[in-house]
Amino acid sequence: MQVFNKLIKNFIYKPKYFTAKCMICENKNALLVEQNCYPDFDTSKIPNDLKDKFLKKKNGICMNCGTFQDYNLLNIKQLRKLNKISKDKLTTEQFFLENNKSEEYIRNFNNVFFKNRLKKWDSFFNKLKPKIENTLILRYWFGSSAKYLKNKFDCNIYGIELSEACREVLKKKKLLKDIRGEINGEFIYEKLDTKFDLICTFHIIPHSINVRKTIEDIRKLLSKKGLVIFSSEIERKPTNPFHNLHLSEVQLTNILREYFPFVGRIGRCQTNYQPQTNPYTLKNDIPDIFATNYDPELTISK
């Protein structure tokens, strides 16, 4: 009987708790979620003094607010050292490593991420009828969103990009003014005197090492009747070393409501199924989340 009981105990899951500060609520009680890291790049390109911390996740769930996150974060100094390595050099996608950029790759990328999304945006904007003179795009990729917004509003467009390959593609198209800054892990930028009526982010939140500061800094750049659209910010990839936050739609919107009076969703912005997104959204789709300082319903009803 003692042998049987010992065998049973070995198969019973024993939760592992530890002490570490939550990025969202600052509570220090967490439950460990044991997860290996599977980088999709050549790890030899990471400096030796960053490898242990960057490639060893300590994923856990805050026992107070329930946020799933990495507790083994790079500090600012380490993050900036990592960001000096071009993210293009760390990818396995040949497009970013080749001199001759494939137009087919760009078309396929835009079809997956922007074809349906921009149709949904158009329907949203047609109802909202916002006045947009200045727009900031945080990660503009190959310019699909910039081209759409330029045609829709004839607005001034500024952008920050972390890929040199994307930056080179956009130079030829002359759709926006490129602002030098950083959006991988932190949000920093050269001085801007402009307030923006629209800010579009694309996959910034999951990489953040201080998400509250990131959201606050975005809000500071917004005009009084400005609008932020958060795209591809709901992604759970706990094995990815670049991902520090693994939020659900409910968790993301709850955080945003602390900074913006009105938060809503633009549904089905992508039609493909993503296992790291669909299960964690309210309607099992891939939505964009918008946030404003004014009631969009009042504007729509006028």
N, C-alpha and C positions, 0 to 999 in steps of 0.2 A: 504493500500500500504506500509506503514511504517513497519507494522508487517511482511509482505511478504519479504521486503528487509532485515529485521533483520534475518529472517530464512535463506535466501540465503547466507548471510555473514557467518553464522555459519557452512555452508557446504563447503565453499570455503577454500582450503588449504592455510594457511599462513606460508610461509617459516620462519624458526627460524635460525637466524644467530648468531654466537658467535665468540669470539676472542680466538684463541689458535694456537700454533705453529705447522705447518705441519712437520711430520717426514721426508718428502722427500725434499720439496722446502723451508721450514721454513716460508712460508707465514702465516699470522695470521688470515686470514679470512676464516671461515668455515660455512657450512650449516649443521644443526643438522639433523641426521637421527634417529628418535626415535625408539629404539629397546630394548626390554627386554633381560635380560641374562638368559639362560637356562642351568645351569651346569648339566652335566651328572654324578655327583659324590655326595658323602655325604658332604654337605657344612659345617657340624660341624667339619670337619677335618682341615678347614682353620682357622688360628689364628684370634681372634676377631679383632685385630688391622689392619688386612689386608682385612677383609670381605667387608667393605663398598667400598673400592677402587677396589678390584679385581672383585667383583660381580656386580658392577654398571658400565655398559658400558656408554661411552659418544661418540657414533659413529657419525662421521661426514664426509663430503666430502670437501676437500680443494677447495676453490673457485679459486685458481690459477692453480694447476696442476691436479686437479680432483681425487686425491688419496682418496679412501674410507678407513678410519682408526678409531681406538679408540683413543680419545684424553685424556682419563682418565687412563694413564699408571702408572704402578708401577715404583717407582724409583729403582735404583740399590740395595739399602739396603733392600727394601721391596721384590724385586724379589729374592734376595739370601736367604732371610728368607723363602719365599715360596718354593724355590727349595730344601731346606733342608728336606722338606717333600717328601718322595719318590713319584714320579708320579705314580708308580705302586699302591700305597695306595689310590690314588685319582680316579682310574679308576673303572668303573662298570663291566669291563670284568673279568670274574672269573679266566681266565687263569693266570693273573698276581697276583692273590691273593691265588692261590692254591700251595701246596707244590709239588704235582705230576703234571708236565707239560704235557699237552696233545699234542702228536705228530700230531694228526688230526688237531688241531687248527693251528699248525705251517704250515702244508701242505696247508690248506685252505688259510691261510694268504699269503703264498708265491705264490699260484696260482693266487690270486686276484691281488697282487701288483707287482710280479716279473716275472711270467711265460712269459707274452708277452713282458714286458719291456726288459728283457735280450735278447730276440730274436732281438728286435729293436736295442739294443746296439751292438749286434754282427754284424749286417749288417752295422751299422755306423762305427764300428772299422775296419771292413774288407775294407771299402773304404778309411778310413783315414790313416790306418796303423801307429798309433802312437807308439813311443818308450816309454814304461812305465816300470820304475824300482821301483818307490815308489808311493803308493796310500794311500790316507786318505779318510775314509768313516765317514761322520758325520751323525750318527744314522744308525747303521748297522743291526738293528733288529735281525733276526735269521740267518743271514749269507749268504743269497742267492747271493747277489751281491759280497760278498767277495769270495765265492766259485767259482763263474763264473770268476772273475778277476784273481784269482790265477791260474785257469786252462788255461785261455786265454793268460796271459802274464808272468806267473811264477814270479810275482812281490812281493815286500815286502808290506804288508798291515798293516796299522795302523787304529784304529777306536776310536771314542768317542760315547758313548751310554748313554741315560738318564734312561733306564730301567734296574734295577738290574736283573730282570728275563731274559731279553735278554742277558745280560752280562754273566749270569751263563750258558745259553745254549751254547754260543760261547766259553766259557772256555774249554768245552769238545771237541769241534771241532778243536781247535788250528789252526784257519785260519788266525788270525790276532793278532797284539799286541794292547791290550787295553790301551788307553791313558786316564788318568783321566782328566776330564774337565767338562764344562757346555755348553749345546747347547739349553737350553730352555730359550728364551728371550735374552740371550747374548751368545757370543762365547768366552770362556776362556779355556785355556788348560795349562798343564805343559810344561816346556820349550822343544822346538823341534829344533834340529839342522838340520833337514832334510827338503829339498825342495821337493815338490810333483809334479810328472808328471801328476797325475790325482787326483782330489778331487771330491767326490760324496756327495751331500747333500740330505737329505730326510726330507722334511717338516720342515725346519728351519726358513725360511723367514717370514711366517705368525705370528710366535710367537715372533719375534724380537721387542725389545723396542728401538733399534737404528740400523735400517737396513743398513744405510750407513757404520757404523763402522763394522758391521758383514761382509758385502761384502768386505770392504777394508782389514779386517783381513784375510779373505779367500784368497784374491789375494796375500797378502804378503807371504803366504805359498806355492805359486805356482812357479814352475820352469819356465825358460824363454820360453820353448815350452810346457808349461803345459796346461791342459784342465780341466774345471769344468763342471760337469753335475748336474743341479738342478732338482731334482725329487719331485713331489707332492708339488710344491711351489705355484701353482695357486689354491687357495681355498678361497671361500667367505663363512665364517661362522661367521657372525657378532654377533650371539647370544652365541657363545662359549667364555667363559671368558679368555681362553688361547690365542685366536686369536686377534692380534693387527693390522694387515694389511690385507686388503681384495682386493688383486691386480687382475687385468685381465692380460692376456698374454701380451698385448701391453704395459701395465704399467710396468710389470716386465722386459721385454726386453729393454724398454727405460731406466730404471734405470741401468741395467747391461751394456748398451752401454756407459755409463759415465765412466765405469771402465775397460772395455775390448773392444779392437778394433773390435772383431768379435763375434757376437752372433747369434745363430741359433736354430732350433728346431729339435727334433727327434719325429716324429708324432706317434700317436696311441700307446702310451706305456702301456695303459690299455684299455681293450676292454669293461669293464663295464661302464655303464652310471652313472656319479656322478652329481647330480643337483647343487652342489656347485662349479663344475669345468667346465663341458662341455659348458655351455652358455657363458663363459667368455674367451674362446679360439678362435683363428682365424678360425679353421676348425671344431669347435664343437667336438673336441676329447680331449684326455688327453695326452698332449705332455710333454716330458722333454726338458728343455732349456739348451743349452750348450754355454759356453763362453771360448774364447781363446785369447792369446796375438799374434797369428799369423794367417794368412789366411788359413783356412782348405782346401779351394778349390785348392790352389796352391799345397798343399801336395797331395791331391787326384789325381790331374792331372798328377803327375810325374810317 
